[in-house]
């Protein structure tokens, strides 16, 4: 059974491991972390793996996203989008919203955001350059999730057992589909032709035709479908949730559950490394990061990354995996090459649990994180 490891113990193991191998190149970019505990965004320099500054906000940030040289943070309690200048690392502006933001997605052009709000329920088009809401449509109360694909947005309304389809950019309601069960998380298939939504109480994934809203399939699941992630070509969707220590693999084109694979204890957040075709899964209960080979559907490695790992972020160069501890905000850094391409020795090949590269602190109650390259 995995025990509790302090940051000092994690660092000691990481340093010992780092001393035995060639120094790795560092990613030239920033890590932005939304902190509920500090009502701030913590910024770390990934070229040196250290926290460099804190950007205070009037309200706790929730979701972070990136557009050009700017980082945006949704603030539910502040009913706003906060704009951060990624070069100066300071607040650059505030966009007031008519409700509490639940989710946000960039529009296809990257110049505006589609924002879902509650109290009241609305879907908004927000011009990120002019910093204002340009269009709005009323929704039923209690919207849960939002996804955008091309000229359409999909929205789940659990209280109405409904999934809404809205045309973009005009924000025209196309139709609402009654799926018979409350749905929360949803995603478009990669080609945009179907919508997949997770129904917690029914333990199933509901699939709709995007064009007509017609119900296509109900896929029984061995877990409560909570988090979705696609592989590089969109042909496989990976799903985690409470109920079993597995990742469920859904074939979105065949509308079927293809396989379930063991993925450590309490699999949670997901991220795919396309160059290596690997799936990274944080394990809340054991404090591990489990790495799965997507092609063979087997465990490639496991790394102990802390006490309560939540989000997992990969650097765009494919060199590092960054696991954020939800409570402490510590970031455990996994050098992917060192973990997946270990030294050529019989002992290394038999040891599945691999060492950390390093650990550094950011901010407590980490809610969201993104990597932004340095501006040149």
N, C-alpha and C positions, 0 to 999 in steps of 0.2 A: 504493500500500500504506500502510495506517495505521501511523504510527510510535508510539513510546512517549511519552506525555505525562506530565509531572510534575504534582503537585497545584498548584504555582505557576502553570504554564502554563494549566491548566484554570481556575483562579481568575481569571487575568488576562483570559481570554476571556469569562468569565461577567460580571465587573465591567464590561468594556467594553460588553457587550450590555445589561446592566441600566441603564447610564447613558443609553441612548437611548430608554427606554420608561418609562411611568408605573409607579410603585411598585405591586406587586401586594399584595393582601390576603394575610395569612398564615393558615395553618391553626392553630387554637387547640387544640393537642394535643401529646402526647409521642410520640417514636419510641423504642421499646425494641428493642435489638439484642443478640442472644445472641452472646457472644464466646468462642470456644474458646481464643484466645491469652491472654486475661486471666483465664479462669475467672470471668467476671462478666457482668452485663448493663449495657451502656452505655445511658444515657438522654440524648436530645437534645430540646431545646425547638424545636418546629417554628414557633413564633411568631417566633423570632429566628434559626433555623437554626444552632444551636450545641449542642455537647455540654455538658450541665450537671452530670452526676454519673455515678458508677460504683457499681453495687451488687455487691459481691463475693459470691461463692458458694463453697461448699466443693468443688464439682466443676464442670466445664465444662457450661454449658447447651446443649441441642440444639434442641428445638422450643419456640416460644412460642405461647401462646394466651391469650385474654382472656375473663373472665366477670365481669360487673358492674364493680365498682371494683377488681378484682384481676387481675394478670397471673400466669400460671403457666408455669414452665419445666420441661421434662423434663430430667433429668440421668441419662444412661445409666450412666455409671460410678458415680454415687452411688446408683443404684436408688431414685430419689425424684422427687417433684414438689415444686418450690420455689414458694412463694406470695409474691408481691410486692404490697405495698400501693401502688396506683397514685397515691394522693394524697400519701402520705408518702415515696414512693420509697425504700422499705426492705423488707427481708425480713420477712414477717409469719408465716411458718410453713413446716413441712416435712411432707410426707406420704410415709411410707416405703412402698416397693413391694416385692413378693416377687421381682421380676426386673428386668432392664434394659429400660427403656421404649424401644420401637421407634417407636411412633406413638401419637398421642392425638387424640381428637375430642370435642367437646362433645356431650352428650346433647341431645335436642330441647328440654328445659326449661331448659337452660343452667346448671343447678345441680349437675350431676355430669359427670364425664368418663368416656369409654370409652377404656381404655388397653391397648395391645398390648405385651406384654413377651417377651423372650427370656431364656434361661438362668435359669429354665425358661420355655418357651413357655406363656403364659397370656393370657386376656382378662379384664380387670378392670373393674368398675364402681366409681368413686371418688366419694364424696360430698365435694364441694369446700367445703361449709359446715362439716360436722363433721370434715373432714380425715381420712377413713379409707376403707379399701377395704370395700365393702359386699357385693360378690359377685365370684366368680371361677370360671373354667372352664379346665381344662387343654387345651393345644393341642399338636400335634406341634412338634418343635424347628425353629428357623430361620424363624419367621414374618417376612414382608417388609413388608406394607402393610395398612392398615385404612381402611375408609370406613363411614359410618353414614348411614342414611336412614330416618327414622321409627322403626319398631319392629324394624329389622334392621341387623345389622352384617355386612360382608363382609371376609374375611381371605384373603390369599394366602400359600400355603405352598410355596415353590419346590422344596424337597427332596422333596415328595410329588406334584408336578405338580397341586396341588389348590387349589381355592377353597372356603372354608368359609362357610356362612351360619349366623348365630347370632341367635336371637330376643332382643329387648330388651324390658323391662329385666331379665328373669329370667336372661339369659345361658344359654339353652338351645340346644344344638347342634341345628340343623335337619337338615343333611346336608353332606357333602363331595362336591364334583364333581371327578372326575379329568379334567382338560382335556388331558392328554397331553404338555404342555410346561411348563417352569417359568415361572411368572408373577410379576411384581413389583408395579409400581404398578397400582392399580385404583380405579375410581370408579363410583358409582351414576349412572345417567341421572337427569336432573332429576326425573322423575315416580316414580323409585324402582323401576320395573318391570324394568329390566335392569342388569346389572353388566358393565362393560368393563374388561378387564385386559390389561396389556402383557406380551408374551412376548419377551424380548430375543433369545434364541438363535434362535427361529423367525422373528423380525421380523414379528410379527403381533399384532393385537388380538383377543382372545378375548371373545366376548359370550355371557352367560348370562341365562336367564330367572330373575328374582329369586324368584318364587314356587315354582318347581319345581326350579331348579338345572340345567335342561336346557340343553345347549350349542346356541346359536342360529346362530353364525357364526364364521368365522375370516377376519379381514381382513388380507391381505398388506400390509405397509408398506414404503416405500422407505427407512425409517430404523429404528433401534432405538427403540421407543416407551418413553420415559422420563418425560416430564412431560406432564400433561393439564391442560386448562383449558377451561371451557365459556363460551359467550356468554350474554347476559342471559336469554334464554328457554330455554336448554338445548338448542336445536335444532342447535347445532354444537359439536363438541369439537375443540380445537386440540392438536396433539401435536408435541413436539420430541424430538430424540435424535440420536446420532451416526450418520453415514452419508451425509448430504447437508445442504446449507445451505438447508433448507426447513422450513416449517411444514406439516404434513399436516392437512387438514380432514376430519374424520370426521362423517358424518351418523348419529347414534346411533339414530334412529328407522328409518332404512332399512338399517342395518347395512352401510354401504359407505363406502369412502374417496371423498370427493367431489372433492377437488382437492389439489394441493400447490403452494405458492407460495414463491418465494425470499424470505428474511427475513434478509439480512445473513450474516455468516460465523459458523458454529457457533452457531445459535440455541439458547438454553438456557431461562431462566425466562420465565414467561408471566403476564400480568395483563390483564384486560379492563376498560375504562372503559365502563360501560353508558350513561351520558348521551351520550357521543360515539360509541359503537359502534366503538371503536378497540381493537386488540390491541397490547400493548406486549411486546417481545421483547428480552431482553438477548443480546448477542453476545460470547461468551467470548474468541474469538481476536482480533477486531478492536477490542474495547473500546467497542463502540457500543450504543446503544439504538435498535432499529428499530421504527417505529410503522406498523401496517398498518390500512387502512380495511376493516372487516369486510364492509361491504356491497359495495364494489367489488373487494375482495380485491387491493388494490394498496398499494404503499408510500406512506404519507403524508409521512413525514419520517424522518431519521436524525440522532441526536445522539451525539457522542463523549463518553463518560461515564467513561473511565478505562482501566486496564490489564486488569482481570480482573473485569468486572461479573458478579455472581451473581444474588441475589434482586432482584426489582422489587416495590415497594410503592406503591400509589396512595392519596393522601389521600381520605377519604370525600367531601369536597366536590368532587372531580373537578378540582381546580386544579393539583395537583403530582404528578409521578412521581418516586419516590426509588429510585435504582439504587445498590446496595451493592457496593463492591469487595470481593471475597472475601478478598484478602490484606491490604490496608491497613485496611479498614473505612471508608474514605472514602465519604461519601454524595454522589452527584451529583444535584443537584436540577434537574429539568426543569419549567419552567412550561408546562403543557400548552396553555393559551390562546395564549401567545406563539409556540409552535412550530407549532401547527396553524392559527392565524389570524394569519399574518405581516402586516407592513405592506403596504399596497396599492401595490406597485411592481413593475415588470417584473423587476428583479434578484432581489427576494425570491421571486417565483414560480418562478424558474429554479433557485434554490439549494436542493437537497434536504437537505444537511447543515446543521443548525441549531445555534445556540449554547446553552450551558448557562446556567441562571439563577444558580446558585452551587454551591460544594462546601464540605462541612465534615467533619471527622473524627469517627468514633465509636470503633470498636475493631477490632483485627485478627482474622482468621479468623472473619468474620461468618457465622453459620450460619442464622439466622432473624431476622425482624424483623416487628413489628406496630406499627400506629398506634393510639393510645388518646386520645380527646378529654379535655381538661381537665375535671375535675369541678367543677360549679357548685353 
